């Protein structure tokens, strides 16, 4: 799930936390949360987001490049 941090990192970093929690609650079997934390606003809320997610018992795992795949949603006719 995309937290839309690319959009809110400068103007509303708190929205990053809200979007992540909404996405996690919507997919209880374990969504993948995407953060582009090279942005200052994303980094500023990252520790609070991790604390909040930990309280919910969500498991963190290291990124595994072997499981990575690319999908271009712009050309996806299913959407």
PDB file of N, CA, C and O in Angstrom:
ATOM      1  N   UNK A   1       0.828  -1.165   0.000  1.00  0.00           N
ATOM      2  CA  UNK A   1       0.000   0.000   0.000  1.00  0.00           C
ATOM      3  C   UNK A   1       0.875   1.232   0.000  1.00  0.00           C
ATOM      4  O   UNK A   1       1.935   1.250   0.625  1.00  0.00           O
ATOM      5  N   UNK A   2       0.450   2.222  -0.674  1.00  0.00           N
ATOM      6  CA  UNK A   2       1.190   3.477  -0.764  1.00  0.00           C
ATOM      7  C   UNK A   2       0.622   4.442   0.270  1.00  0.00           C
ATOM      8  O   UNK A   2      -0.583   4.690   0.288  1.00  0.00           O
ATOM      9  N   UNK A   3       1.461   4.976   1.111  1.00  0.00           N
ATOM     10  CA  UNK A   3       1.030   5.934   2.129  1.00  0.00           C
ATOM     11  C   UNK A   3       0.850   7.334   1.563  1.00  0.00           C
ATOM     12  O   UNK A   3       0.424   8.243   2.275  1.00  0.00           O
ATOM     13  N   UNK A   4       1.166   7.508   0.313  1.00  0.00           N
ATOM     14  CA  UNK A   4       1.102   8.782  -0.395  1.00  0.00           C
ATOM     15  C   UNK A   4       2.036   9.804   0.267  1.00  0.00           C
ATOM     16  O   UNK A   4       1.778  11.008   0.251  1.00  0.00           O
ATOM     17  N   UNK A   5       3.115   9.295   0.842  1.00  0.00           N
ATOM     18  CA  UNK A   5       4.068  10.214   1.473  1.00  0.00           C
ATOM     19  C   UNK A   5       4.734  11.117   0.444  1.00  0.00           C
ATOM     20  O   UNK A   5       5.187  12.211   0.777  1.00  0.00           O
ATOM     21  N   UNK A   6       4.793  10.669  -0.790  1.00  0.00           N
ATOM     22  CA  UNK A   6       5.350  11.497  -1.863  1.00  0.00           C
ATOM     23  C   UNK A   6       4.553  12.782  -2.031  1.00  0.00           C
ATOM     24  O   UNK A   6       5.085  13.794  -2.487  1.00  0.00           O
ATOM     25  N   UNK A   7       3.268  12.739  -1.661  1.00  0.00           N
ATOM     26  CA  UNK A   7       2.401  13.893  -1.813  1.00  0.00           C
ATOM     27  C   UNK A   7       2.347  14.747  -0.547  1.00  0.00           C
ATOM     28  O   UNK A   7       2.291  15.974  -0.628  1.00  0.00           O
ATOM     29  N   UNK A   8       2.363  14.107   0.614  1.00  0.00           N
ATOM     30  CA  UNK A   8       2.121  14.811   1.873  1.00  0.00           C
ATOM     31  C   UNK A   8       3.375  15.120   2.679  1.00  0.00           C
ATOM     32  O   UNK A   8       3.280  15.738   3.740  1.00  0.00           O
ATOM     33  N   UNK A   9       4.533  14.711   2.211  1.00  0.00           N
ATOM     34  CA  UNK A   9       5.744  14.835   3.028  1.00  0.00           C
ATOM     35  C   UNK A   9       6.074  16.281   3.386  1.00  0.00           C
ATOM     36  O   UNK A   9       6.681  16.518   4.431  1.00  0.00           O
ATOM     37  N   UNK A  10       5.700  17.245   2.566  1.00  0.00           N
ATOM     38  CA  UNK A  10       6.016  18.646   2.868  1.00  0.00           C
ATOM     39  C   UNK A  10       4.875  19.366   3.565  1.00  0.00           C
ATOM     40  O   UNK A  10       5.105  20.150   4.486  1.00  0.00           O
ATOM     41  N   UNK A  11       3.649  19.110   3.135  1.00  0.00           N
ATOM     42  CA  UNK A  11       2.527  19.903   3.622  1.00  0.00           C
ATOM     43  C   UNK A  11       1.764  19.272   4.784  1.00  0.00           C
ATOM     44  O   UNK A  11       1.201  19.997   5.605  1.00  0.00           O
ATOM     45  N   UNK A  12       1.730  17.956   4.874  1.00  0.00           N
ATOM     46  CA  UNK A  12       0.933  17.291   5.911  1.00  0.00           C
ATOM     47  C   UNK A  12       1.520  15.934   6.270  1.00  0.00           C
ATOM     48  O   UNK A  12       0.893  14.908   6.003  1.00  0.00           O
ATOM     49  N   UNK A  13       2.714  15.902   6.872  1.00  0.00           N
ATOM     50  CA  UNK A  13       3.333  14.607   7.165  1.00  0.00           C
ATOM     51  C   UNK A  13       2.497  13.712   8.084  1.00  0.00           C
ATOM     52  O   UNK A  13       2.657  12.491   8.057  1.00  0.00           O
ATOM     53  N   UNK A  14       1.616  14.288   8.887  1.00  0.00           N
ATOM     54  CA  UNK A  14       0.755  13.465   9.747  1.00  0.00           C
ATOM     55  C   UNK A  14      -0.170  12.573   8.922  1.00  0.00           C
ATOM     56  O   UNK A  14      -0.580  11.508   9.383  1.00  0.00           O
ATOM     57  N   UNK A  15      -0.495  13.002   7.713  1.00  0.00           N
ATOM     58  CA  UNK A  15      -1.334  12.193   6.823  1.00  0.00           C
ATOM     59  C   UNK A  15      -0.657  10.884   6.466  1.00  0.00           C
ATOM     60  O   UNK A  15      -1.337   9.898   6.181  1.00  0.00           O
ATOM     61  N   UNK A  16       0.665  10.855   6.475  1.00  0.00           N
ATOM     62  CA  UNK A  16       1.411   9.626   6.171  1.00  0.00           C
ATOM     63  C   UNK A  16       1.054   8.563   7.199  1.00  0.00           C
ATOM     64  O   UNK A  16       0.797   7.412   6.844  1.00  0.00           O
ATOM     65  N   UNK A  17       1.038   8.946   8.474  1.00  0.00           N
ATOM     66  CA  UNK A  17       0.667   8.006   9.543  1.00  0.00           C
ATOM     67  C   UNK A  17      -0.782   7.571   9.369  1.00  0.00           C
ATOM     68  O   UNK A  17      -1.085   6.380   9.436  1.00  0.00           O
ATOM     69  N   UNK A  18      -1.678   8.528   9.146  1.00  0.00           N
ATOM     70  CA  UNK A  18      -3.096   8.205   8.970  1.00  0.00           C
ATOM     71  C   UNK A  18      -3.305   7.233   7.813  1.00  0.00           C
ATOM     72  O   UNK A  18      -4.044   6.259   7.951  1.00  0.00           O
ATOM     73  N   UNK A  19      -2.668   7.486   6.687  1.00  0.00           N
ATOM     74  CA  UNK A  19      -2.825   6.616   5.517  1.00  0.00           C
ATOM     75  C   UNK A  19      -2.285   5.216   5.782  1.00  0.00           C
ATOM     76  O   UNK A  19      -2.894   4.227   5.373  1.00  0.00           O
ATOM     77  N   UNK A  20      -1.153   5.126   6.460  1.00  0.00           N
ATOM     78  CA  UNK A  20      -0.575   3.823   6.768  1.00  0.00           C
ATOM     79  C   UNK A  20      -1.495   3.021   7.680  1.00  0.00           C
ATOM     80  O   UNK A  20      -1.729   1.836   7.438  1.00  0.00           O
ATOM     81  N   UNK A  21      -2.018   3.654   8.724  1.00  0.00           N
ATOM     82  CA  UNK A  21      -2.902   2.953   9.668  1.00  0.00           C
ATOM     83  C   UNK A  21      -4.188   2.510   8.968  1.00  0.00           C
ATOM     84  O   UNK A  21      -4.653   1.391   9.185  1.00  0.00           O
ATOM     85  N   UNK A  22      -4.759   3.365   8.143  1.00  0.00           N
ATOM     86  CA  UNK A  22      -5.965   2.981   7.390  1.00  0.00           C
ATOM     87  C   UNK A  22      -5.688   1.777   6.493  1.00  0.00           C
ATOM     88  O   UNK A  22      -6.505   0.860   6.412  1.00  0.00           O
ATOM     89  N   UNK A  23      -4.560   1.780   5.834  1.00  0.00           N
ATOM     90  CA  UNK A  23      -4.208   0.669   4.957  1.00  0.00           C
ATOM     91  C   UNK A  23      -3.964  -0.618   5.708  1.00  0.00           C
ATOM     92  O   UNK A  23      -4.371  -1.689   5.260  1.00  0.00           O
ATOM     93  N   UNK A  24      -3.303  -0.523   6.847  1.00  0.00           N
ATOM     94  CA  UNK A  24      -3.036  -1.709   7.668  1.00  0.00           C
ATOM     95  C   UNK A  24      -4.339  -2.278   8.208  1.00  0.00           C
ATOM     96  O   UNK A  24      -4.533  -3.493   8.203  1.00  0.00           O
ATOM     97  N   UNK A  25      -5.231  -1.415   8.671  1.00  0.00           N
ATOM     98  CA  UNK A  25      -6.525  -1.871   9.185  1.00  0.00           C
ATOM     99  C   UNK A  25      -7.382  -2.503   8.094  1.00  0.00           C
ATOM    100  O   UNK A  25      -8.174  -3.403   8.373  1.00  0.00           O
ATOM    101  N   UNK A  26      -7.231  -2.039   6.859  1.00  0.00           N
ATOM    102  CA  UNK A  26      -8.044  -2.548   5.755  1.00  0.00           C
ATOM    103  C   UNK A  26      -7.573  -3.903   5.247  1.00  0.00           C
ATOM    104  O   UNK A  26      -8.349  -4.632   4.631  1.00  0.00           O
ATOM    105  N   UNK A  27      -6.311  -4.253   5.496  1.00  0.00           N
ATOM    106  CA  UNK A  27      -5.754  -5.510   4.994  1.00  0.00           C
ATOM    107  C   UNK A  27      -5.111  -6.263   6.153  1.00  0.00           C
ATOM    108  O   UNK A  27      -3.888  -6.265   6.293  1.00  0.00           O
ATOM    109  N   UNK A  28      -5.927  -6.900   6.979  1.00  0.00           N
ATOM    110  CA  UNK A  28      -5.393  -7.541   8.186  1.00  0.00           C
ATOM    111  C   UNK A  28      -4.413  -8.688   7.941  1.00  0.00           C
ATOM    112  O   UNK A  28      -3.662  -9.050   8.846  1.00  0.00           O
ATOM    113  N   UNK A  29      -4.404  -9.266   6.740  1.00  0.00           N
ATOM    114  CA  UNK A  29      -3.469 -10.369   6.489  1.00  0.00           C
ATOM    115  C   UNK A  29      -2.059  -9.884   6.213  1.00  0.00           C
ATOM    116  O   UNK A  29      -1.173 -10.691   5.933  1.00  0.00           O
ATOM    117  N   UNK A  30      -1.840  -8.602   6.286  1.00  0.00           N
ATOM    118  CA  UNK A  30      -0.472  -8.113   6.200  1.00  0.00           C
ATOM    119  C   UNK A  30      -0.129  -7.351   4.950  1.00  0.00           C
ATOM    120  O   UNK A  30       0.469  -7.915   4.033  1.00  0.00           O
ATOM    121  N   UNK A  31      -0.486  -6.090   4.881  1.00  0.00           N
ATOM    122  CA  UNK A  31      -0.112  -5.306   3.709  1.00  0.00           C
ATOM    123  C   UNK A  31       1.370  -4.972   3.726  1.00  0.00           C
ATOM    124  O   UNK A  31       2.023  -5.039   4.767  1.00  0.00           O
ATOM    125  N   UNK A  32       1.877  -4.619   2.591  1.00  0.00           N
ATOM    126  CA  UNK A  32       3.229  -4.087   2.490  1.00  0.00           C
ATOM    127  C   UNK A  32       3.087  -2.581   2.441  1.00  0.00           C
ATOM    128  O   UNK A  32       2.405  -2.042   1.569  1.00  0.00           O
ATOM    129  N   UNK A  33       3.724  -1.906   3.370  1.00  0.00           N
ATOM    130  CA  UNK A  33       3.642  -0.451   3.442  1.00  0.00           C
ATOM    131  C   UNK A  33       4.835   0.138   2.713  1.00  0.00           C
ATOM    132  O   UNK A  33       5.982  -0.211   2.992  1.00  0.00           O
ATOM    133  N   UNK A  34       4.556   1.034   1.778  1.00  0.00           N
ATOM    134  CA  UNK A  34       5.612   1.655   0.995  1.00  0.00           C
ATOM    135  C   UNK A  34       5.846   3.065   1.500  1.00  0.00           C
ATOM    136  O   UNK A  34       4.919   3.872   1.576  1.00  0.00           O
ATOM    137  N   UNK A  35       7.085   3.354   1.841  1.00  0.00           N
ATOM    138  CA  UNK A  35       7.476   4.698   2.249  1.00  0.00           C
ATOM    139  C   UNK A  35       8.674   5.128   1.432  1.00  0.00           C
ATOM    140  O   UNK A  35       9.644   4.383   1.290  1.00  0.00           O
ATOM    141  N   UNK A  36       8.604   6.311   0.907  1.00  0.00           N
ATOM    142  CA  UNK A  36       9.747   6.871   0.196  1.00  0.00           C
ATOM    143  C   UNK A  36      10.459   7.807   1.164  1.00  0.00           C
ATOM    144  O   UNK A  36      10.452   9.025   0.990  1.00  0.00           O
ATOM    145  N   UNK A  37      11.068   7.221   2.177  1.00  0.00           N
ATOM    146  CA  UNK A  37      11.572   7.977   3.312  1.00  0.00           C
ATOM    147  C   UNK A  37      12.836   8.788   3.051  1.00  0.00           C
ATOM    148  O   UNK A  37      13.498   9.224   3.993  1.00  0.00           O
ATOM    149  N   UNK A  38      13.169   8.988   1.806  1.00  0.00           N
ATOM    150  CA  UNK A  38      14.244   9.920   1.503  1.00  0.00           C
ATOM    151  C   UNK A  38      13.737  11.354   1.657  1.00  0.00           C
ATOM    152  O   UNK A  38      14.515  12.306   1.588  1.00  0.00           O
ATOM    153  N   UNK A  39      12.447  11.497   1.864  1.00  0.00           N
ATOM    154  CA  UNK A  39      11.842  12.808   2.051  1.00  0.00           C
ATOM    155  C   UNK A  39      11.875  13.203   3.526  1.00  0.00           C
ATOM    156  O   UNK A  39      11.652  12.365   4.400  1.00  0.00           O
ATOM    157  N   UNK A  40      12.147  14.457   3.797  1.00  0.00           N
ATOM    158  CA  UNK A  40      12.276  14.948   5.172  1.00  0.00           C
ATOM    159  C   UNK A  40      10.994  14.750   5.984  1.00  0.00           C
ATOM    160  O   UNK A  40      11.056  14.345   7.145  1.00  0.00           O
ATOM    161  N   UNK A  41       9.835  15.030   5.386  1.00  0.00           N
ATOM    162  CA  UNK A  41       8.573  14.869   6.101  1.00  0.00           C
ATOM    163  C   UNK A  41       8.293  13.424   6.471  1.00  0.00           C
ATOM    164  O   UNK A  41       7.780  13.150   7.555  1.00  0.00           O
ATOM    165  N   UNK A  42       8.624  12.500   5.585  1.00  0.00           N
ATOM    166  CA  UNK A  42       8.438  11.081   5.884  1.00  0.00           C
ATOM    167  C   UNK A  42       9.348  10.660   7.021  1.00  0.00           C
ATOM    168  O   UNK A  42       8.916   9.973   7.946  1.00  0.00           O
ATOM    169  N   UNK A  43      10.602  11.066   6.956  1.00  0.00           N
ATOM    170  CA  UNK A  43      11.550  10.732   8.023  1.00  0.00           C
ATOM    171  C   UNK A  43      11.114  11.317   9.360  1.00  0.00           C
ATOM    172  O   UNK A  43      11.363  10.719  10.407  1.00  0.00           O
ATOM    173  N   UNK A  44      10.462  12.485   9.336  1.00  0.00           N
ATOM    174  CA  UNK A  44      10.061  13.137  10.584  1.00  0.00           C
ATOM    175  C   UNK A  44       8.969  12.371  11.326  1.00  0.00           C
ATOM    176  O   UNK A  44       8.859  12.497  12.546  1.00  0.00           O
ATOM    177  N   UNK A  45       8.161  11.581  10.622  1.00  0.00           N
ATOM    178  CA  UNK A  45       7.091  10.821  11.279  1.00  0.00           C
ATOM    179  C   UNK A  45       7.404   9.330  11.378  1.00  0.00           C
ATOM    180  O   UNK A  45       6.610   8.569  11.931  1.00  0.00           O
ATOM    181  N   UNK A  46       8.536   8.912  10.857  1.00  0.00           N
ATOM    182  CA  UNK A  46       8.833   7.479  10.770  1.00  0.00           C
ATOM    183  C   UNK A  46       8.888   6.803  12.136  1.00  0.00           C
ATOM    184  O   UNK A  46       8.331   5.716  12.288  1.00  0.00           O
ATOM    185  N   UNK A  47       9.529   7.392  13.123  1.00  0.00           N
ATOM    186  CA  UNK A  47       9.614   6.736  14.435  1.00  0.00           C
ATOM    187  C   UNK A  47       8.238   6.610  15.080  1.00  0.00           C
ATOM    188  O   UNK A  47       7.952   5.599  15.720  1.00  0.00           O
ATOM    189  N   UNK A  48       7.383   7.618  14.924  1.00  0.00           N
ATOM    190  CA  UNK A  48       6.017   7.530  15.479  1.00  0.00           C
ATOM    191  C   UNK A  48       5.196   6.488  14.737  1.00  0.00           C
ATOM    192  O   UNK A  48       4.394   5.782  15.348  1.00  0.00           O
ATOM    193  N   UNK A  49       5.386   6.386  13.430  1.00  0.00           N
ATOM    194  CA  UNK A  49       4.672   5.378  12.654  1.00  0.00           C
ATOM    195  C   UNK A  49       5.099   3.975  13.078  1.00  0.00           C
ATOM    196  O   UNK A  49       4.254   3.096  13.252  1.00  0.00           O
ATOM    197  N   UNK A  50       6.388   3.763  13.241  1.00  0.00           N
ATOM    198  CA  UNK A  50       6.884   2.451  13.675  1.00  0.00           C
ATOM    199  C   UNK A  50       6.339   2.103  15.050  1.00  0.00           C
ATOM    200  O   UNK A  50       5.912   0.970  15.275  1.00  0.00           O
ATOM    201  N   UNK A  51       6.347   3.063  15.979  1.00  0.00           N
ATOM    202  CA  UNK A  51       5.791   2.814  17.312  1.00  0.00           C
ATOM    203  C   UNK A  51       4.322   2.440  17.236  1.00  0.00           C
ATOM    204  O   UNK A  51       3.882   1.504  17.904  1.00  0.00           O
ATOM    205  N   UNK A  52       3.567   3.158  16.432  1.00  0.00           N
ATOM    206  CA  UNK A  52       2.131   2.896  16.302  1.00  0.00           C
ATOM    207  C   UNK A  52       1.884   1.520  15.696  1.00  0.00           C
ATOM    208  O   UNK A  52       1.006   0.792  16.158  1.00  0.00           O
ATOM    209  N   UNK A  53       2.634   1.160  14.685  1.00  0.00           N
ATOM    210  CA  UNK A  53       2.471  -0.148  14.047  1.00  0.00           C
ATOM    211  C   UNK A  53       2.877  -1.269  15.006  1.00  0.00           C
ATOM    212  O   UNK A  53       2.219  -2.308  15.054  1.00  0.00           O
ATOM    213  N   UNK A  54       3.942  -1.067  15.759  1.00  0.00           N
ATOM    214  CA  UNK A  54       4.364  -2.065  16.744  1.00  0.00           C
ATOM    215  C   UNK A  54       3.280  -2.341  17.769  1.00  0.00           C
ATOM    216  O   UNK A  54       3.089  -3.489  18.171  1.00  0.00           O
ATOM    217  N   UNK A  55       2.567  -1.308  18.199  1.00  0.00           N
ATOM    218  CA  UNK A  55       1.492  -1.479  19.181  1.00  0.00           C
ATOM    219  C   UNK A  55       0.386  -2.373  18.648  1.00  0.00           C
ATOM    220  O   UNK A  55      -0.292  -3.051  19.420  1.00  0.00           O
ATOM    221  N   UNK A  56       0.198  -2.380  17.333  1.00  0.00           N
ATOM    222  CA  UNK A  56      -0.824  -3.224  16.712  1.00  0.00           C
ATOM    223  C   UNK A  56      -0.337  -4.653  16.478  1.00  0.00           C
ATOM    224  O   UNK A  56      -1.101  -5.502  16.017  1.00  0.00           O
ATOM    225  N   UNK A  57       0.921  -4.919  16.793  1.00  0.00           N
ATOM    226  CA  UNK A  57       1.454  -6.263  16.634  1.00  0.00           C
ATOM    227  C   UNK A  57       1.840  -6.626  15.213  1.00  0.00           C
ATOM    228  O   UNK A  57       2.009  -7.804  14.898  1.00  0.00           O
ATOM    229  N   UNK A  58       1.980  -5.642  14.362  1.00  0.00           N
ATOM    230  CA  UNK A  58       2.375  -5.906  12.978  1.00  0.00           C
ATOM    231  C   UNK A  58       3.849  -6.287  12.946  1.00  0.00           C
ATOM    232  O   UNK A  58       4.665  -5.690  13.648  1.00  0.00           O
ATOM    233  N   UNK A  59       4.181  -7.264  12.145  1.00  0.00           N
ATOM    234  CA  UNK A  59       5.554  -7.749  12.063  1.00  0.00           C
ATOM    235  C   UNK A  59       6.329  -6.976  11.008  1.00  0.00           C
ATOM    236  O   UNK A  59       5.835  -6.731   9.907  1.00  0.00           O
ATOM    237  N   UNK A  60       7.537  -6.600  11.359  1.00  0.00           N
ATOM    238  CA  UNK A  60       8.436  -5.939  10.419  1.00  0.00           C
ATOM    239  C   UNK A  60       9.412  -6.968   9.870  1.00  0.00           C
ATOM    240  O   UNK A  60       9.896  -7.832  10.601  1.00  0.00           O
ATOM    241  N   UNK A  61       9.693  -6.867   8.592  1.00  0.00           N
ATOM    242  CA  UNK A  61      10.695  -7.733   7.977  1.00  0.00           C
ATOM    243  C   UNK A  61      11.576  -6.901   7.062  1.00  0.00           C
ATOM    244  O   UNK A  61      11.165  -5.858   6.554  1.00  0.00           O
ATOM    245  N   UNK A  62      12.772  -7.375   6.867  1.00  0.00           N
ATOM    246  CA  UNK A  62      13.688  -6.698   5.960  1.00  0.00           C
ATOM    247  C   UNK A  62      13.236  -6.898   4.521  1.00  0.00           C
ATOM    248  O   UNK A  62      12.646  -7.924   4.180  1.00  0.00           O
ATOM    249  N   UNK A  63      13.511  -5.935   3.706  1.00  0.00           N
ATOM    250  CA  UNK A  63      13.196  -6.016   2.289  1.00  0.00           C
ATOM    251  C   UNK A  63      13.982  -7.155   1.654  1.00  0.00           C
ATOM    252  O   UNK A  63      15.185  -7.293   1.878  1.00  0.00           O
ATOM    253  N   UNK A  64      13.295  -7.967   0.863  1.00  0.00           N
ATOM    254  CA  UNK A  64      13.923  -9.079   0.164  1.00  0.00           C
ATOM    255  C   UNK A  64      13.847  -8.815  -1.340  1.00  0.00           C
ATOM    256  O   UNK A  64      12.779  -8.958  -1.936  1.00  0.00           O
ATOM    257  N   UNK A  65      14.953  -8.437  -1.952  1.00  0.00           N
ATOM    258  CA  UNK A  65      14.919  -8.121  -3.382  1.00  0.00           C
ATOM    259  C   UNK A  65      14.504  -9.301  -4.255  1.00  0.00           C
ATOM    260  O   UNK A  65      14.081  -9.101  -5.394  1.00  0.00           O
ATOM    261  N   UNK A  66      14.615 -10.518  -3.748  1.00  0.00           N
ATOM    262  CA  UNK A  66      14.181 -11.693  -4.519  1.00  0.00           C
ATOM    263  C   UNK A  66      12.665 -11.726  -4.683  1.00  0.00           C
ATOM    264  O   UNK A  66      12.160 -12.366  -5.605  1.00  0.00           O
ATOM    265  N   UNK A  67      11.936 -11.048  -3.805  1.00  0.00           N
ATOM    266  CA  UNK A  67      10.475 -11.024  -3.890  1.00  0.00           C
ATOM    267  C   UNK A  67       9.958  -9.750  -4.561  1.00  0.00           C
ATOM    268  O   UNK A  67       8.748  -9.527  -4.606  1.00  0.00           O
ATOM    269  N   UNK A  68      10.834  -8.937  -5.066  1.00  0.00           N
ATOM    270  CA  UNK A  68      10.450  -7.669  -5.678  1.00  0.00           C
ATOM    271  C   UNK A  68       9.923  -7.883  -7.096  1.00  0.00           C
ATOM    272  O   UNK A  68      10.465  -8.683  -7.859  1.00  0.00           O
ATOM    273  N   UNK A  69       8.883  -7.170  -7.427  1.00  0.00           N
ATOM    274  CA  UNK A  69       8.409  -7.154  -8.798  1.00  0.00           C
ATOM    275  C   UNK A  69       7.949  -5.735  -9.123  1.00  0.00           C
ATOM    276  O   UNK A  69       7.559  -4.982  -8.232  1.00  0.00           O
ATOM    277  N   UNK A  70       7.997  -5.386 -10.376  1.00  0.00           N
ATOM    278  CA  UNK A  70       7.610  -4.059 -10.822  1.00  0.00           C
ATOM    279  C   UNK A  70       6.264  -4.137 -11.502  1.00  0.00           C
ATOM    280  O   UNK A  70       6.007  -5.039 -12.299  1.00  0.00           O
ATOM    281  N   UNK A  71       5.400  -3.182 -11.180  1.00  0.00           N
ATOM    282  CA  UNK A  71       4.103  -3.121 -11.826  1.00  0.00           C
ATOM    283  C   UNK A  71       3.842  -1.674 -12.212  1.00  0.00           C
ATOM    284  O   UNK A  71       3.960  -0.775 -11.378  1.00  0.00           O
ATOM    285  N   UNK A  72       3.496  -1.448 -13.448  1.00  0.00           N
ATOM    286  CA  UNK A  72       3.178  -0.123 -13.934  1.00  0.00           C
ATOM    287  C   UNK A  72       1.664   0.031 -13.964  1.00  0.00           C
ATOM    288  O   UNK A  72       1.001  -0.484 -14.865  1.00  0.00           O
ATOM    289  N   UNK A  73       1.119   0.736 -12.983  1.00  0.00           N
ATOM    290  CA  UNK A  73      -0.325   0.892 -12.891  1.00  0.00           C
ATOM    291  C   UNK A  73      -0.912   1.790 -13.973  1.00  0.00           C
ATOM    292  O   UNK A  73      -2.107   1.716 -14.260  1.00  0.00           O
ATOM    293  N   UNK A  74      -0.088   2.632 -14.570  1.00  0.00           N
ATOM    294  CA  UNK A  74      -0.590   3.535 -15.599  1.00  0.00           C
ATOM    295  C   UNK A  74      -1.129   2.776 -16.812  1.00  0.00           C
ATOM    296  O   UNK A  74      -2.086   3.218 -17.447  1.00  0.00           O
ATOM    297  N   UNK A  75      -0.524   1.650 -17.128  1.00  0.00           N
ATOM    298  CA  UNK A  75      -0.940   0.894 -18.298  1.00  0.00           C
ATOM    299  C   UNK A  75      -1.720  -0.365 -17.941  1.00  0.00           C
ATOM    300  O   UNK A  75      -1.880  -1.248 -18.783  1.00  0.00           O
ATOM    301  N   UNK A  76      -2.204  -0.461 -16.715  1.00  0.00           N
ATOM    302  CA  UNK A  76      -2.922  -1.639 -16.254  1.00  0.00           C
ATOM    303  C   UNK A  76      -4.405  -1.483 -16.587  1.00  0.00           C
ATOM    304  O   UNK A  76      -5.090  -0.652 -15.990  1.00  0.00           O
ATOM    305  N   UNK A  77      -4.900  -2.270 -17.530  1.00  0.00           N
ATOM    306  CA  UNK A  77      -6.294  -2.176 -17.966  1.00  0.00           C
ATOM    307  C   UNK A  77      -7.280  -2.706 -16.935  1.00  0.00           C
ATOM    308  O   UNK A  77      -8.483  -2.493 -17.084  1.00  0.00           O
ATOM    309  N   UNK A  78      -6.814  -3.386 -15.900  1.00  0.00           N
ATOM    310  CA  UNK A  78      -7.712  -3.905 -14.875  1.00  0.00           C
ATOM    311  C   UNK A  78      -8.251  -2.797 -13.975  1.00  0.00           C
ATOM    312  O   UNK A  78      -9.255  -2.989 -13.290  1.00  0.00           O
ATOM    313  N   UNK A  79      -7.601  -1.658 -13.973  1.00  0.00           N
ATOM    314  CA  UNK A  79      -8.000  -0.572 -13.077  1.00  0.00           C
ATOM    315  C   UNK A  79      -9.046   0.325 -13.693  1.00  0.00           C
ATOM    316  O   UNK A  79      -9.484   1.286 -13.062  1.00  0.00           O
TER     317      UNK A  79
END
